[in-house]
Amino acid sequence: MSDDLPIPDYDQLALGDLRHRVRSLTREQLARVLDHEREHGDRVPVVQILTARLDELDGGAEPSGGDQRNAPGATSTLGGSPVSPATSPDGTTPLRHGVAGQTPSRGRP
């Protein structure tokens, strides 16, 4: 289960966010995330990022500081998009050229 992973919201993270988040993980934590990825999504770009970071740690790199619990949450549209007609701007339909009377009022009275 992804709730047991050291990265909150792991399964909803974008690739760019994941690249930064793995830098604070220890080798053991990173291995756990890699095992989870291979068992569930097995996404090639994600596996490449995780194995590259493991190679860096094996080569002497140290985990960066920081606490994953302080990282901003992942944004996801699984629960629906915040976009709705209420959040859209006024109509900006382009003018129709050459047809008199068919141009909408474009938000004007």
C-alpha positions as CSV (number, residue, x, y, z in Angstrom):
1,M,0.0,0.0,0.0
2,S,1.4,3.4,-0.8
3,D,0.4,4.7,2.7
4,D,3.3,2.8,4.0
5,L,5.8,4.5,1.8
6,P,8.2,7.2,3.0
7,I,6.8,9.6,0.3
8,P,3.3,10.9,1.0
9,D,0.9,10.8,-2.0
10,Y,3.6,8.8,-4.0
11,D,1.1,7.4,-6.5
12,Q,-0.2,10.8,-7.4
13,L,3.2,12.6,-7.8
14,A,4.3,14.0,-11.1
15,L,7.6,12.8,-12.4
16,G,9.3,16.1,-11.7
17,D,8.1,16.2,-8.1
18,L,9.3,12.6,-7.6
19,R,12.7,13.5,-8.9
20,H,13.1,16.0,-6.1
21,R,11.4,14.0,-3.3
22,V,13.7,11.0,-3.7
23,R,16.8,13.0,-2.8
24,S,15.9,13.0,0.9
25,L,15.4,9.2,1.1
26,T,17.9,6.8,2.6
27,R,18.9,3.7,0.6
28,E,16.5,1.5,2.5
29,Q,13.6,3.9,2.0
30,L,14.4,4.2,-1.7
31,A,14.6,0.5,-2.1
32,R,11.1,0.2,-0.6
33,V,9.7,2.7,-3.0
34,L,11.4,1.0,-5.9
35,D,9.9,-2.4,-4.8
36,H,6.5,-0.8,-4.6
37,E,6.8,0.7,-8.1
38,R,7.9,-2.5,-9.7
39,E,5.0,-4.4,-8.0
40,H,2.4,-1.9,-9.0
41,G,3.0,0.6,-11.8
42,D,6.4,-0.5,-13.1
43,R,6.6,2.8,-15.0
44,V,9.9,2.9,-16.9
45,P,10.7,6.7,-16.3
46,V,10.0,6.2,-12.5
47,V,12.1,3.1,-12.2
48,Q,14.9,5.0,-14.0
49,I,14.8,7.8,-11.6
50,L,14.7,5.5,-8.6
51,T,17.6,3.3,-9.8
52,A,19.7,6.3,-10.8
53,R,19.3,7.7,-7.2
54,L,20.2,4.3,-5.8
55,D,23.3,4.4,-7.9
56,E,24.1,7.8,-6.6
57,L,23.7,6.6,-3.0
58,D,25.8,3.6,-3.7
59,G,28.5,5.9,-5.1
60,G,28.7,7.9,-1.9
61,A,25.9,10.5,-2.2
62,E,24.1,11.4,1.0
63,P,20.4,12.0,1.4
64,S,19.6,15.7,1.4
65,G,18.0,17.2,4.4
66,G,14.3,17.7,4.7
67,D,11.2,15.9,6.0
68,Q,8.8,14.4,3.5
69,R,5.9,15.3,5.8
70,N,6.6,19.0,5.2
71,A,6.5,18.6,1.4
72,P,3.5,20.1,-0.4
73,G,0.8,17.5,-1.2
74,A,0.3,16.2,-4.7
75,T,-2.4,17.7,-6.8
76,S,-4.7,15.2,-8.5
77,T,-7.9,15.4,-10.4
78,L,-9.0,12.0,-9.3
79,G,-11.7,13.6,-7.2
80,G,-12.7,15.9,-10.0
81,S,-11.4,19.1,-11.6
82,P,-11.9,22.4,-9.8
83,V,-12.8,23.8,-13.2
84,S,-16.5,24.6,-13.7
85,P,-18.8,27.0,-15.6
86,A,-18.8,29.2,-12.4
87,T,-15.0,29.6,-12.6
88,S,-14.8,30.3,-16.3
89,P,-14.4,33.9,-17.6
90,D,-17.1,35.8,-19.4
91,G,-17.8,34.8,-22.9
92,T,-15.1,35.9,-25.3
93,T,-16.5,34.3,-28.5
94,P,-14.6,35.8,-31.4
95,L,-16.5,38.1,-33.7
96,R,-18.1,36.5,-36.7
97,H,-17.2,38.5,-39.7
98,G,-19.6,39.1,-42.6
99,V,-22.8,38.0,-40.9
100,A,-24.9,40.9,-39.5
101,G,-26.7,40.3,-36.2
102,Q,-25.0,36.9,-35.5
103,T,-22.2,38.2,-33.2
104,P,-23.1,37.4,-29.6
105,S,-23.1,40.2,-27.0
106,R,-19.9,38.9,-25.5
107,G,-20.9,39.6,-21.9
108,R,-22.2,43.1,-22.6
109,P,-25.8,44.2,-21.9
